[in-house]
Amino acid sequence: MGIESAHPTIRRHFVTVDGTRQVHYRRAGKGPAVVLLHQSPTSSREHEPLIERLMGEFTVIAPDTPGNGLSDPLTSDQPLAEDYAHALAGTLDALGIERCGLSGTHTGGVTATEFARLYPERVSAVIVDGVTCWTEAERADALESYFTAFTPRWDGGHLAWLWSRMREQSIFFPWYAKSAAARLHGNLPSPERLHGALLELLRVGNEYIKPYKAAFLYKGEESIPNVRCPAFLLATTSDVLHPHFERLPPLPDNVIVESFPGGRKPLMDRAVEILRAHPGQDAVPGPNAPKPLKTGTWQDYADVDGGQLHMRRAGGSGVPVLVQHDAASDNNVVRMAAEGFVGKRPVIAFDLPGNGESDNTIGTDKNKITCTTYAEVTRQALSSMGLDAVDYVGTWGSGFTGLELAKMQDGLVRHLAISHVIYHPEALRRELLDKYTPTLEVDWYGGYLIMCWHAMRDQGLFWPWYNRTAEGVIQREPYVDPDMVHRRVVSLLKCWNMWQAHYGAHWKYDAQGELARSPVPTALVAPDDHPGSASALADHPSLNRVSITTDMSGWAGALMPFLES
Amino acid sequence: MGIEAPIAGITRHFVTIDGERQIHYRRAGSGPPVLLLHQSPKASTEHIPLMLHLKDRFTCIAPDTPGNGCSDPLTLDDPVMADYGDNIAKFLDALGIDKVGVYGFHTGASVGSAFAARHPERVHIVIMNGLVSLTDEERADILANYLTPFEPSWDGSHLTWLWARLREQTIFYPWYRASGASRMVRTVPEPEELHAGVMEFLRSGDAYRKPYGGAFRHDGAAAAASLTCPGIVCASEWDPTIKYLERLHDLPDNVTAMSLGDRRGDSVYAWVAEVMVEHAKGETPPPPAPTAIGDGTWQDFVAVDGGQLHVRRTEGSGRPLLVQHDAASDNRIVHRVTQSLAGKRPAFAFDLPGSGESDNTIGEDVSVARYADVLGQALDTLGLESVDFYGMWGGGLSGLDLAVRAPDGINRLVMSNVLYFTPEEAKDYHDNYTFPIEIEWHGAHLLKCWHAMRDQGLYWPWYRRTRESVVAEPFVDTEMVHNRVVAMLKAGDMWRHAYRAHFAYPTGDMLGQAKRPVLLCSPTWDPNHPHGQAAHADHPHTAWQELPADMADWAGAFLPFLDG
């Protein structure tokens, strides 16, 4: 399931293309340039094993296709393969790659083929792992049934669908044709692998459809004969696309077709051999920091000990404002709050280690992880970015991380704002420690998804969410918008094995004692009826107070007077 | 998960209406007849506590509303309360009862009001507890949103919806409006109680919308105003329907409106008893036997030691034939076989004890021999001395056991899709095939059952999802999977005990000892097909036959052997 520790040698980066969109990619090794394109609906993560094989002798770049992984989608209604090929050219330009060995799997193979046709001078050799030559009947059928859009449903049923959908693509091809002819004869992936695939889809939502559909719209039989660079069409005999070889027209001498009856390994061996025989440009510059987008925040990574933290950021002048998300959450959830500061101050919103898209550099031991642990990793990130002062806006429990960071290094935190401070009596904190974060485990039928759904939804109905009694009823307008619940579930699924440790660090924190020890100007930020903030202010009357509403886009405006004080 | 014993003093029955549909009802006690009508989307199970309270003084009759519980729905597209009221009159006709005391709760109050308004001469008194009277605006809103169609979905998400739906009605009223104004300040029921609601709902399926919709369309206040028999409209203060008392108007002198204060449970029952003692009169004839409906089958109950078995029957000539279902299943799953016997043989498809709608008379101590014994008890009750026996998968094992231990009672035996395994396979299946059904607070146990049943059509055994275990001809029809899940959930943990009993059974030894003619058979699509062939090869005194693909054609294929 989801969160892993950092890959020891494969690094993740963003590159900004045309100032309008970002591409996320994996990079490893030194030597001639090799570019790897993944299939649908996945991301460059799937190529990690191949990257490992190649990184000893090549500079390997594996981008997420626009709309997949963390890459921004192309904006037209339905881009075609040639649009993805032109987009790849833009990405390679931004990376300083003029000529490379290129390999693509399925959808990635379509983009690779099309790129090789349009830019033969930039390709030393193209490897297409699974060509696509659909019949018109297959294409029409797939366009009608393959690309189910999913919308969050109030009851979480879309997650039940999604689990079944991910399973089904290993049972039938196409997944919706439940017939003996469509039955695949392979193993069903383990629940953990299904979860990984499901998370790839949850990450991008319905954006998964565009690149996938482009592959079904592609006519390989028309394009492949026009490829003018060395081209190798490979497929294992068990590949659902292997029968498409028979649909290929007569091919020029530079296009070679090879079948592999013995599974993936011999095919991979052959791919390495081809890339060796057809090296691209010698070296690849960089990696460089991504250029800013023209509007809003952009994505980047910050180095910390043992890995990378994902962040959204924006430039500007003055002391940067760091907006920090809470437990079981990520910087998507506080994006509105962070973007409120754009134009006022430089902005940073990290995913804490083990959350969102950040590597887990701190383990999962709930007995060891404290707010100081998170503060220390934040310090490392700021240090690697060369920052020695920030204004820290901590939402909910992450306010304590800000407080610890302020105590850790003089001057690093200039102002500390804590929204919705967690301020409960000892007995309740012990109960929360015990009950708030049940263990999450992937199960074979996807039931854990439904549990996550109801746990996150019940947070808008009961306090604490597990107290579904008359006494637990939250007596205000319920906050159960399905899109919001869905975003929270996705965030939770990304940090599933951390949420006990992360929430636990907050429940265990001695807020009453520590707030008195804050070394910097500190404000408690909350709607006027927030009981925890009221109690904390009563105990600590010297703290500042900032009033906000539930609309996060207004927080920056409310906070600026305090941060400028 | 619960393994329920029958409730002492309450029996279950079917009665046939107009030769086209059946009503299921619970009956208890003796004395004047009192009719108890339940709310939506529930069934007569709701009135079990009240029946236990009244049965010493009255004959309690609690029908499932058509479309709920085990009662067939009305065939009309959009039945209104008048139709449900007339249905009560037909029901009483069929039971030979002239006049009754009536108690109805919520939808049951609406049905009771319609029945009393249209058939006042048959009502000693009608108590309408929680009679709904919506304004036009409320009615339009509710009819537009309340009655979501319930249709099985291939991914099981209809079960996710159902759980959330039944939870939601304890959080918001109406359930579909997640707003502060609709929020109820009450405790969400325990998962076990929600699960019981799920089971009632699953019994109804999409038919739940008809009586519920009829109740929302009903003008309760107008019905109450039109009564010419004694009536009481009431509600407890804690019940959201208390507000409808204020909407009553132009009540005649024979109708009283009253608040029940904070009465709930026993104190309501005691009050109902007081009212009925004053009004209910007459005697109640014994329950009549049901007759066939349109397709030539009908449902009934048969008494066995400690309870009742549910049975689906057909009429026909010749020797009676048992049609026996498998573990995690019920007679609905084998109904296409039973149905095809109508007009040919008198067939009896029992739900095994603890499965389907049969009482669990054997607890958790399940074995093939105990199943066989209980079937023997049912045959005794019916006075059947010699039968033919057909069983599907493990269902055939009970027949085999009877054929060995009581060969005089079994004439010929057909075992399709027979379970016949090596000791290693049997141990593997015994250990891994089943899991306890543990009710989860979030309802995902329903998805677990869904995928388990669906995977049976994709892998053999279902829990080994590997290349080697792929079932070549997938059998994942959504309706079929849904019916199997409902049967599995009705069996609860009995699915586990039943399968284990089947896997533990020494099929080979017993086949060797069978003293009656045995036919082994199966269709080629069944992953058990080779096992059946192996059983035949090892026991050449058995006959072997390949069955057609469609279950509806199976009986036609094996009848020549039985007629032998």
Interface residues (C-beta under 8 A of the other chain):
Chain A: R153 W154 D155 G156 G157 H158 L159 A160 W161 W163 S164 R165 I171 F172 K178 S179 A180 R183 L184 H185 G186 N187 L188 D443 W444 Y445 G446 G447 Y448 L449 I450 M451 W453 H454 A455 L461 R468 T469 A470 V473 Q475 R476 E477 P478 V480
Chain B: S153 W154 D155 G156 S157 H158 L159 T160 W161 W163 A164 R165 E168 I171 F172 A178 S179 G180 R183 V185 R186 T187 V188 E440 W441 H442 G443 A444 H445 L447 K448 W450 H451 A452 L458 Y459 R465 T466 R467 V470 A472 E473 P474 V476
